[in-house]
Amino acid sequence: MMPNTDTDTALLTLDQLTVGHGPCAVLEQVSMAVHAGDIVCVLGPNGCGKSTLLSTCLGLLKPLAGQSLLQGKPVSALTPAQRASKVSHVAQHVAEQLGFRVLDWVVLGRSARWSGFWGSLNGPQEADYAQAKQALAELGIATLAQRLYSELSGGQQQLVRIAQAVCQDAPLMTLDEPTANLDLANTEQVLHLLEQWATHTGRGVLFTTHDPQQALRLNAQVLMLNQGRVMAFGQATDVLTNINLSALYNHPVERVDTPHGPWVRPSQSPR
């Protein structure tokens, strides 16, 4: 199955987007779209521009060329509140949140919905806290609600940040290496949530990872990035071939088909 290229109904559209820092491009001419129900995995080696691409999609960095559209509108033309109503984001790292309870940190995902929140007395209501508790429960961390965020482990903080994005309830969720700090069980918990988020609620998911197995696990569309360009874009089972994977990681890699589904592993070094 080929990716849906119709940009009229897309949650996110990248149109010939070139990204980088300052005048130096790290990734050029990326075009793709994410629709409701899509899971798109951005895959590539260290330093290929995955995080820079996400930041530019969200308007956190200015593009060097091309544009990023959220539901057909240039991201640069949206206010922060408008942007938050269309997309949530889970970053790899955030500033230390001293003094915040986990529940209060998660409920901030609802802040764009609080009319006049920045500069008025309006703030979270009972329904917002109920949504935050539900998000924590979906990640299996409801028992952390009253803990201080700053006292949690790195993996627990990562789960809390994902819960905040769930609580935000935007139609598109973007995540930068969401399982990087997680153990095996919590990694599966997050992958299952992303799968449910897209297939059962009709939202879109765009995430970066180093692990091609995650793309196969989710039957995702894959945007393969290498050497400053898009190497391939398509369904995981179609583009994650031995040739593509070995070229992507500059190391022999093979995909093995098993009764439980395909599995990716490094193959023997060249003789």
N, C-alpha and C positions, 0 to 999 in steps of 0.2 A: 504494500500500500504506500503510495506516494504522499508526502506532506500536502496539506491543504494550502494552496498558494493564493487563495482569494483574500485580498487585503481589505475589501469593503466591510467584512464582518469580523475582522481580527481584533483581538484584545491588544496585541502589540504588533507593530509593523516596523521592520528595519529596512530602510531604503538606501542602498549603496552607502552604508555607514562605514566611515573610517574613524578609528579611535586611536588615542595615544595620550601621551603626556607632553605638554608644550608642543613644539613643532614636530616631534618625532612620532610617527605612526607605528603602532605595534600590530595593527590589524586593519586590513583595507577591504572596502567594498563588500560589506556583509549585507545580504538581503535575505529576509525570511519573515515569516509571520507565525504568531501563536494565536490559536483560536480557543474558544470555550471547549473544554474536554481534552485539550492537548496536554501531553507531557513532553517537553523538549529538554534534552540533556545536552549541555555544552561540554564537549570533551576535548582534552588536549593536554600536552605536557606542561611542566612548569614554565611560566614566563611567556606563554603563547598569547596572552591577552584576555583570558576568560573573565577575570574580575574587572578589568578595565572596560570590557564590553558591557557587562551588567551595569556598572556605574554610569556609563554613557546612555544606556537604554533608559535609565531612571532620571536622567537630567542632572546627576551629581557631577558629571564631567561634560564639558562641551565637546561635541563631535568636531573632528577636523574636516569632515566632509559628510554629505548625506544627512539623513534625519531619522529620528525615532518618533513614532506615533503611538499614542495610547488611545485606543478606540477612535482612531482617525484624526486625533488632534495632536499637533506637535507638542512633545513633552515640555519644551521650553516655554510654551504659551500657557501652561497650566499653573495655577497657584498651588502651594503645598497641600492645601485641603483638597483641591480637585484631584491632585495626583494621588493622594492617600485614598481617595474613594475608588480609584481605578486599579491600584497596584500596591501590594505589600512587599517588603523586602527583608530578608534575613542576611545580615552581613556576617563575614567571618569573625570580625572583631568589633567591639563597641567600647566606648569609654566606661570606666568603672562607675557603677551606679550605687554610690555610697548612700546608705540609709533607706533605700527602697525595699519594701517587702516585695516578694515575688508577685503576689496578687496585684499590687499596685503597679508594678512594672508591666505586667501583662495587660491590665485594663487600659493602659495608655495607648494600646492599639486602637481603641475606640475614640481617641481624642478628636479626630477630624469630624466626628458626628456631633460633638458638643458645640452647639451654636455659641459663638462668642467666648469659647474656652480660654483663648489666649487674651487676657485682659478683662475678664468678667468673672463673676462668681459661679458661672455654670461649670459643671464638672460631671464626673461619673455618677450614674444613677444605679439603682438596684439591678435593673436589667443588664447594665454594662458589666457589673460584677458577676452576675449569673453567667454571662457569656464568657468572661475570663475564667471562671471556675470550670466551665465546660471544656474550654480549650486546654487547660491544665490536665483535666481528666483524660482527654483524647491522647495526650502525650504520655500518660501514665505517671504524672508527677503531681497529682493533686495534693499529696502530703507535703509538698514544698511551699504551699501557698503562703504560710506565715513566716517562712524563713527570709533572712536578708539575702538579696541577690548577690551581694559582694562576698558572702560567706560560702557560696556554692562552688563546686568543682567546675572546671572548664566545660566538661560534658554536660553537667546539669544546667549551666548558664546557656549553653547552646540550645537545649531543649526548651528553656524558658523563652528564648528569643523566637523560636519557631512557634510556641504557643501564642506569643504576642501577635505574630503575623496571622495565625488562625483567627484570633480574636478580632483582628482588624476587618476580616470578612470581605476583602476586596475580590473582584472577579479574577484577578491574576496575582499569583504569588511567585516571587523570584527569590532564589536562595543561592548563596555563594558557598559552595562546598559544605552543605548542611550536615554531613555525617563525619566531618574531619576529626572531631574530638570524641566520637561516640564509640562505645563498645558494641559487640556484635548484636546483642538483644535490642539496644536502643537504636542502632542503625536500621534494623528490620522494622522497628516501631515507626520510625520516621518515613521509611520507604512505603510502608503500608498506608500511612496517613496521606502521603502525596498521591498514591494510587486512588484512594477513596475520594480525596479532594477533587480530583479530575474526573474520574469515571462516574461517581455517584452524585456529585453536586454540580457538574458541568462547568467547573472553573478551569482556568489554565494554570499550568506550572512550568516555570523555566528555571533550571538549576544547573550549576556547574559541578563537575566532579573530575577526579583523576581515574575513576574506576569504571571501565566499560561494562563490568558485570551488573552495575546498577541500572544502566540503560536497558540491558537485556531483561533484567528482573522486572522492570516496569513496562516493557514493550514500548519504549519511548521512541520518539523521533530524536535523531542525533545530529548535532551540528559539530563536525570534526574540524578543529582549528590546528593549523601547523604552519610554521614559517611565514606568519603574517597574512595568511589567507584562509579562506574556507576550503578545506580539503574535500569534504563531502557533506551532504545533507539529505537525510532520508530515514526510513524506518530502521531501527537497530539491527534487525535480522538481515537487512539488505546491505547496509554499509559497513557493519563491523565484520569485515572479512579478514582472513589471515594477512592478505597483502596490505590492506589499509591499516590494520592495527600495527603491523610490523613497521610500516613506514611512519606511522604517527609517533611511536615511541622509540624509533631507531634501535629496535631490538627484536629478535625473532619472537613472535607471539602467534598463538594458534587458538582458534575457537573450536571446541570439542562439543559435538552434539551428543547429549546423554538422554536417557529416558525421562530425566527430570528437567530437561531443557538445556539450552546451550551454556557452555562454561568457557570462560576465557582464562588462559594461563600462559606464562612465558614458556616457550619451547626451548629445546636444547640449543646451546650456542652453536653458531655455524662451524662446521668442521673445516 
